[in-house]
Amino acid sequence: MKEVAEHLGLSRTTVSLVLQGRGDEYRISRETQQMVLDYVKKTSYKPNYFAKALNRGRSDIIGAVFPDVFESFMNNIIRGIESVLYEQGYSLMISTSRFDNKRECSVIEKMVWQGVDGIILIPTMPFHGETPYDGSHIEGLLRQGYPFVVVDRTIEGLETHTVLQNDRKAARNAVSKAIRQGARNVCCVSLALAASSIDARLAGYREAVRAKGMAETIIPIFSLNPESDDLEKQTVEVMRSASPADTFFVTTSGLADKLSWILRTYRFDARIIRFGETPRWAEASMEDIPHPHKKMGEAASKLLLDVIRQPDLPPQHIVCEAG
């Protein structure tokens, strides 16, 4: 595939779509399609991987690309995706970007030329202040009409099919409830990722504390390294200040688990409200804002299958209720 693309001066994605018999579907010119077909006939090139898919015009495989699969919320999204796809006769191909934009681009490109019928993506986002997310690899596929659904967060500047949760509302409601119950100093702990979902949770927190005339206290975390001591240092500073927090609102489950350990270690007394869900077999030590991630996975699968069947479907935006 790579050799054919390089020889003809085309992208592997374009060559792949032509060999799958989907050139017209993705608005690839007849001239380009014929050039590819003439070349593979001349060179007797026939990728075995596509043999069956070429005859049927589809692979019955859906690709899913996530930043990571080791967090519980990713697993729940996968469960939701697969529960729908299995019933419809599709298989799921999963890969991770490992929080790297270039790797995400490479993984998506490989999935396309391997013949997946569509892709579900949770984009990997940089920290605020870093180089902005580059969505050019997705923009090119969208121009060709490739079936694509983005989950959990939006991509600035791109109009895509999306499945989100009501992060802002859920955050605002949870913090407002804590204040009604007597919280006087609510500190927000959050990864400083430039992800719309995280930004929405921060916005919900701000709305709740401002509505009561309370001061904002935010601990931003600029590292995904689990060995980082940034959270510990900043938490100790807040708790030993003149106005220690009596409540922590945490935007991600992993940070909440680490914060809980810090509070126990230093014997600080504060409650934790977090986006996430305590396993049924574990003792509840935090107040959860449950994610609808399985429902989001199901919705993403159903939407992607609709897009495959209706290529001209206008961008759909589905919002699932959290909390």
N, C-alpha and C positions, 0 to 999 in steps of 0.2 A: 504493500500500500504506500509506504513512504517513498519507495523508488519511483512508483508511477506518478505520485504527486510532484516530486522534485523534477522528474523529466518533463512533465507538462507545465510546470510552473503554477500548479494549483494547490489548494490546501487539501490535507488529508480528509477533512470533513466533506468537501465537495466531491472528491473522488469516491468516498464511501457512499454518499447518497446516490450518486449516479449508478454505482455497482449494485445498489439495493433496488434499483428501478424506481427511485423516488425523486428523480431530477425535476420532473414537471411539478410535483407536489411542493417542492421547495424553491420553485421559480429559478432553477438553473437553466441557462439558455440552451436551446436545442443544439447550437453549434458546439458548446462546451461538452454537452453530453455525448455527442457523436465523436468528438475528439478523444474522449476517455474510452469509449467503446471500441473505436478503431484501434487504439493503442493496445488495449488488453487483448484484442483478437489477434493483432499482429504479433504480439510477444507471447501469446498463449498463457497469459496471466489469469489465474483463477484462484482466488483465496478460498481455501477449503472451509474456513470458518463461515463464509457467507453462502455456501452452496445451497443449503436448504432455504435460507432467508431470501436469496435471490429469486427462487422459484415462487415464493409466497408473497414477496413484497413486504414482509415484516418478520421480526425475530421473536415476538411475544416475550421480550425482555425489557424491563424498565430499569433505568439506572437511578441510583440515589447517592448523592455526594454530600457528606457532612463534615464539619470541622473535626469531629471526634466521635467515637461511638462508645466511649467508656463511661459517659455520664448517663444516669438513669433516664433523663428526659429524652435522650437520643434513642435509647432502647425502646421506650414507649412509642415514639413516633414510628420506628421501624415496625413494631408490632402492628400498629394501625395500618400502615402502608401495605404490609404483606397480607393482612387479613382480607383486604379487598382484592388485591391482585391475584391471590391464589384462587379465589372463587371465580375470577374472570379468565383463568387459564394462563396467567402471566407469571414469569419468574422475576426475581429481584436481584440486581447486581449492585453491591454496595462498595463504596470506596470512601476514603477520608482525605481531606486536604491538609490535615495536621496544622491547621491555622496558618496556612501559607497560600497566598494569592496565586503565585506562579504554579504551585502544585495543583491547586484547584483547576486552573486553566488546562494543564496537561491531562489531568484525570478526565475532565469533561470531553476533551478532544478525543482521547482514547476510547471513551465509551461510545461516542458518536460513530467513529469509524469501525468500531466492533459491532455496530448495528443495533444498539438499543433503540426502542421505539419512541422513547421520551425520557426526560430526566426530571427528578425532584431534587431541589437544591436548598440546603441551608448555607448561605454564603459565609465565608470566613471574613470577618471584619477586623481592621486594624484598631489599635488604640487611638484615642483622640490625640492629635498632634503628630501622628505618623503619616506616611504617604497614604492618601485616600485610596479606597478600594477601586481597583481597575476592573470594570465590568465589560471591557471590549470583547472578550471571548463570548460573552452571553449576548451582547448586542448583535454580533454577526449572525448567531443562530436565530435570534428573534427576527431579523430581517428576512431570513430564509423561511420563516414560519415553522421552525422546529418546535415540537411540543415541549413546553418548559413550565414548571410550577416552582415558585419560590416559597419556602416555608419559614415561619418564625420571625422574619425580618424583611424589610424592603431593600431594594437597591436604588439608591438615589439617581435620578435621571433616566431610569428605565421603566417602562410601563409593562409589567409582567403580570401573569396570573399569580395570585398570592393566597396563602392560608396563614392567618395570624391569630393571636389571642388578644383579648382586650386588656393589654398590660396596664395602660394608664388608669383605666377605671378600677381595675382590681387593686392596684397599688394605692390609689386615692382612698378607696373604701376601707382597705385594711388599716392604713395609718389613721384615718379619721376615727375608726372604731377604737383603736388603741388610745387616742386622745380622749374620746368620750369616757373611756374606762379609767382615766386618771393619769395617763402618760403626760409628763411635763417637758421632757427633753428627748426627742426622738432623733437618733443618729442614723443616717443612711450609709450602708456599706455596699459598694458596687464596683465591679470591674469597670474600668474607664474605656470600654469598647465603644467604637463608633457604630453601634448596632441600633437600629430603630427600636427594637424591643426593649433594650436596656435604657435608652433615652426616654422611652415612654414611661417606664417604671419610675425613673427619676423625676419626670414631670408630674406624675401622680403624687409622689411623695411631697414635692414642693407645693403643689396645690393644697394638699391637706394641712401642712404646717402653716402656710401663709394664711389660710382661711381662719386660723385661730390666733394669728399674730405671733406665732412662735418663730424662733430663730432656726435657720437651717444649719445642720452639722452633717457634713458629708465626708466620708473616708473613701477616696478614690484609690483603686488598686490598678497599677499599670504593669502587672506581671502575671503570666499564666504559670510560672514556676511554683510548684507546690512547696518547695523548700524556702521560698522567699519569706522574710520576716517583716515585710512592710505592714501587713495587717496587724501583727502583734505590736509593733512599735507605735502605730497610730492609735490603736485601741487603748493601750496603756496611757498614752498622752491624753486622750479624751477622758478616760475614767479617773485620772488623777488631776484633772483640771478643776477650776472653781465651779464649773457646771457640768458634772458628769452625766452621761446619758442614763436614763432609766429604762429606755427601750431602744432596741436596734431593729431597723428595717433593712433586710438584706435582699438584694436583687437576684442572687443566684444561690442554688442549694449548696454547692461546694464551699463557697465562702462562708455560708452560715454554719456548716459543720466545723470549719476551722475556727470561726469566731466562738462557737460554743466551747471548744477546747480551751481557748485563751481565757474566757471568762471563768471557767472552772479552775484553771491553773492558778490564776491570780486572785481567785475568790472574789471576783467582782459580781455584784448583784444587779442583773438587768435581764429583761425578757428579750426574746428574739422572735421576730416575725419574718418569715422568709418565703420567697417563691420556691416551691418544692413540696415534696410530700414524704412524710415519715412512713417507712415500710410497716405493714400491719404487725409484723413480729417484733418490731423495735419499740422501746419505751419512748413515748413522745416527750421531748424536752423543748420543743419549739412550736410556735403557732404557724401552721402551714397555710399557704395560698396554693391550693392544688392546681397543677397545670392540666389542661385538657389535651395532653399530647397524643394520646391514642386516637382521640377524635380528630385531631389535626392531621394525623397520618392517614386516617381513613378518608377525610375530606380531600387531602392532596391527591390520593390515588384516584378517587372518583373524578376529580376535576381534570387530572391529566388524561384519563381515559376519554373524557368528554372532548378534550382538546384534540386528541388523536383522531377521534371520529368526526369532529367538526373543526377542521383546520382554520376556518375563518371566525371562530368564536371570539367575540370581543373580550378583552381582559376582565377576568372575574376576580373579585376580592371577597374572600370568605373570612369571617371573624368568629372564633369560637370563644365561649365564655370561660373565664378563669375564676377561681375562687369558689 
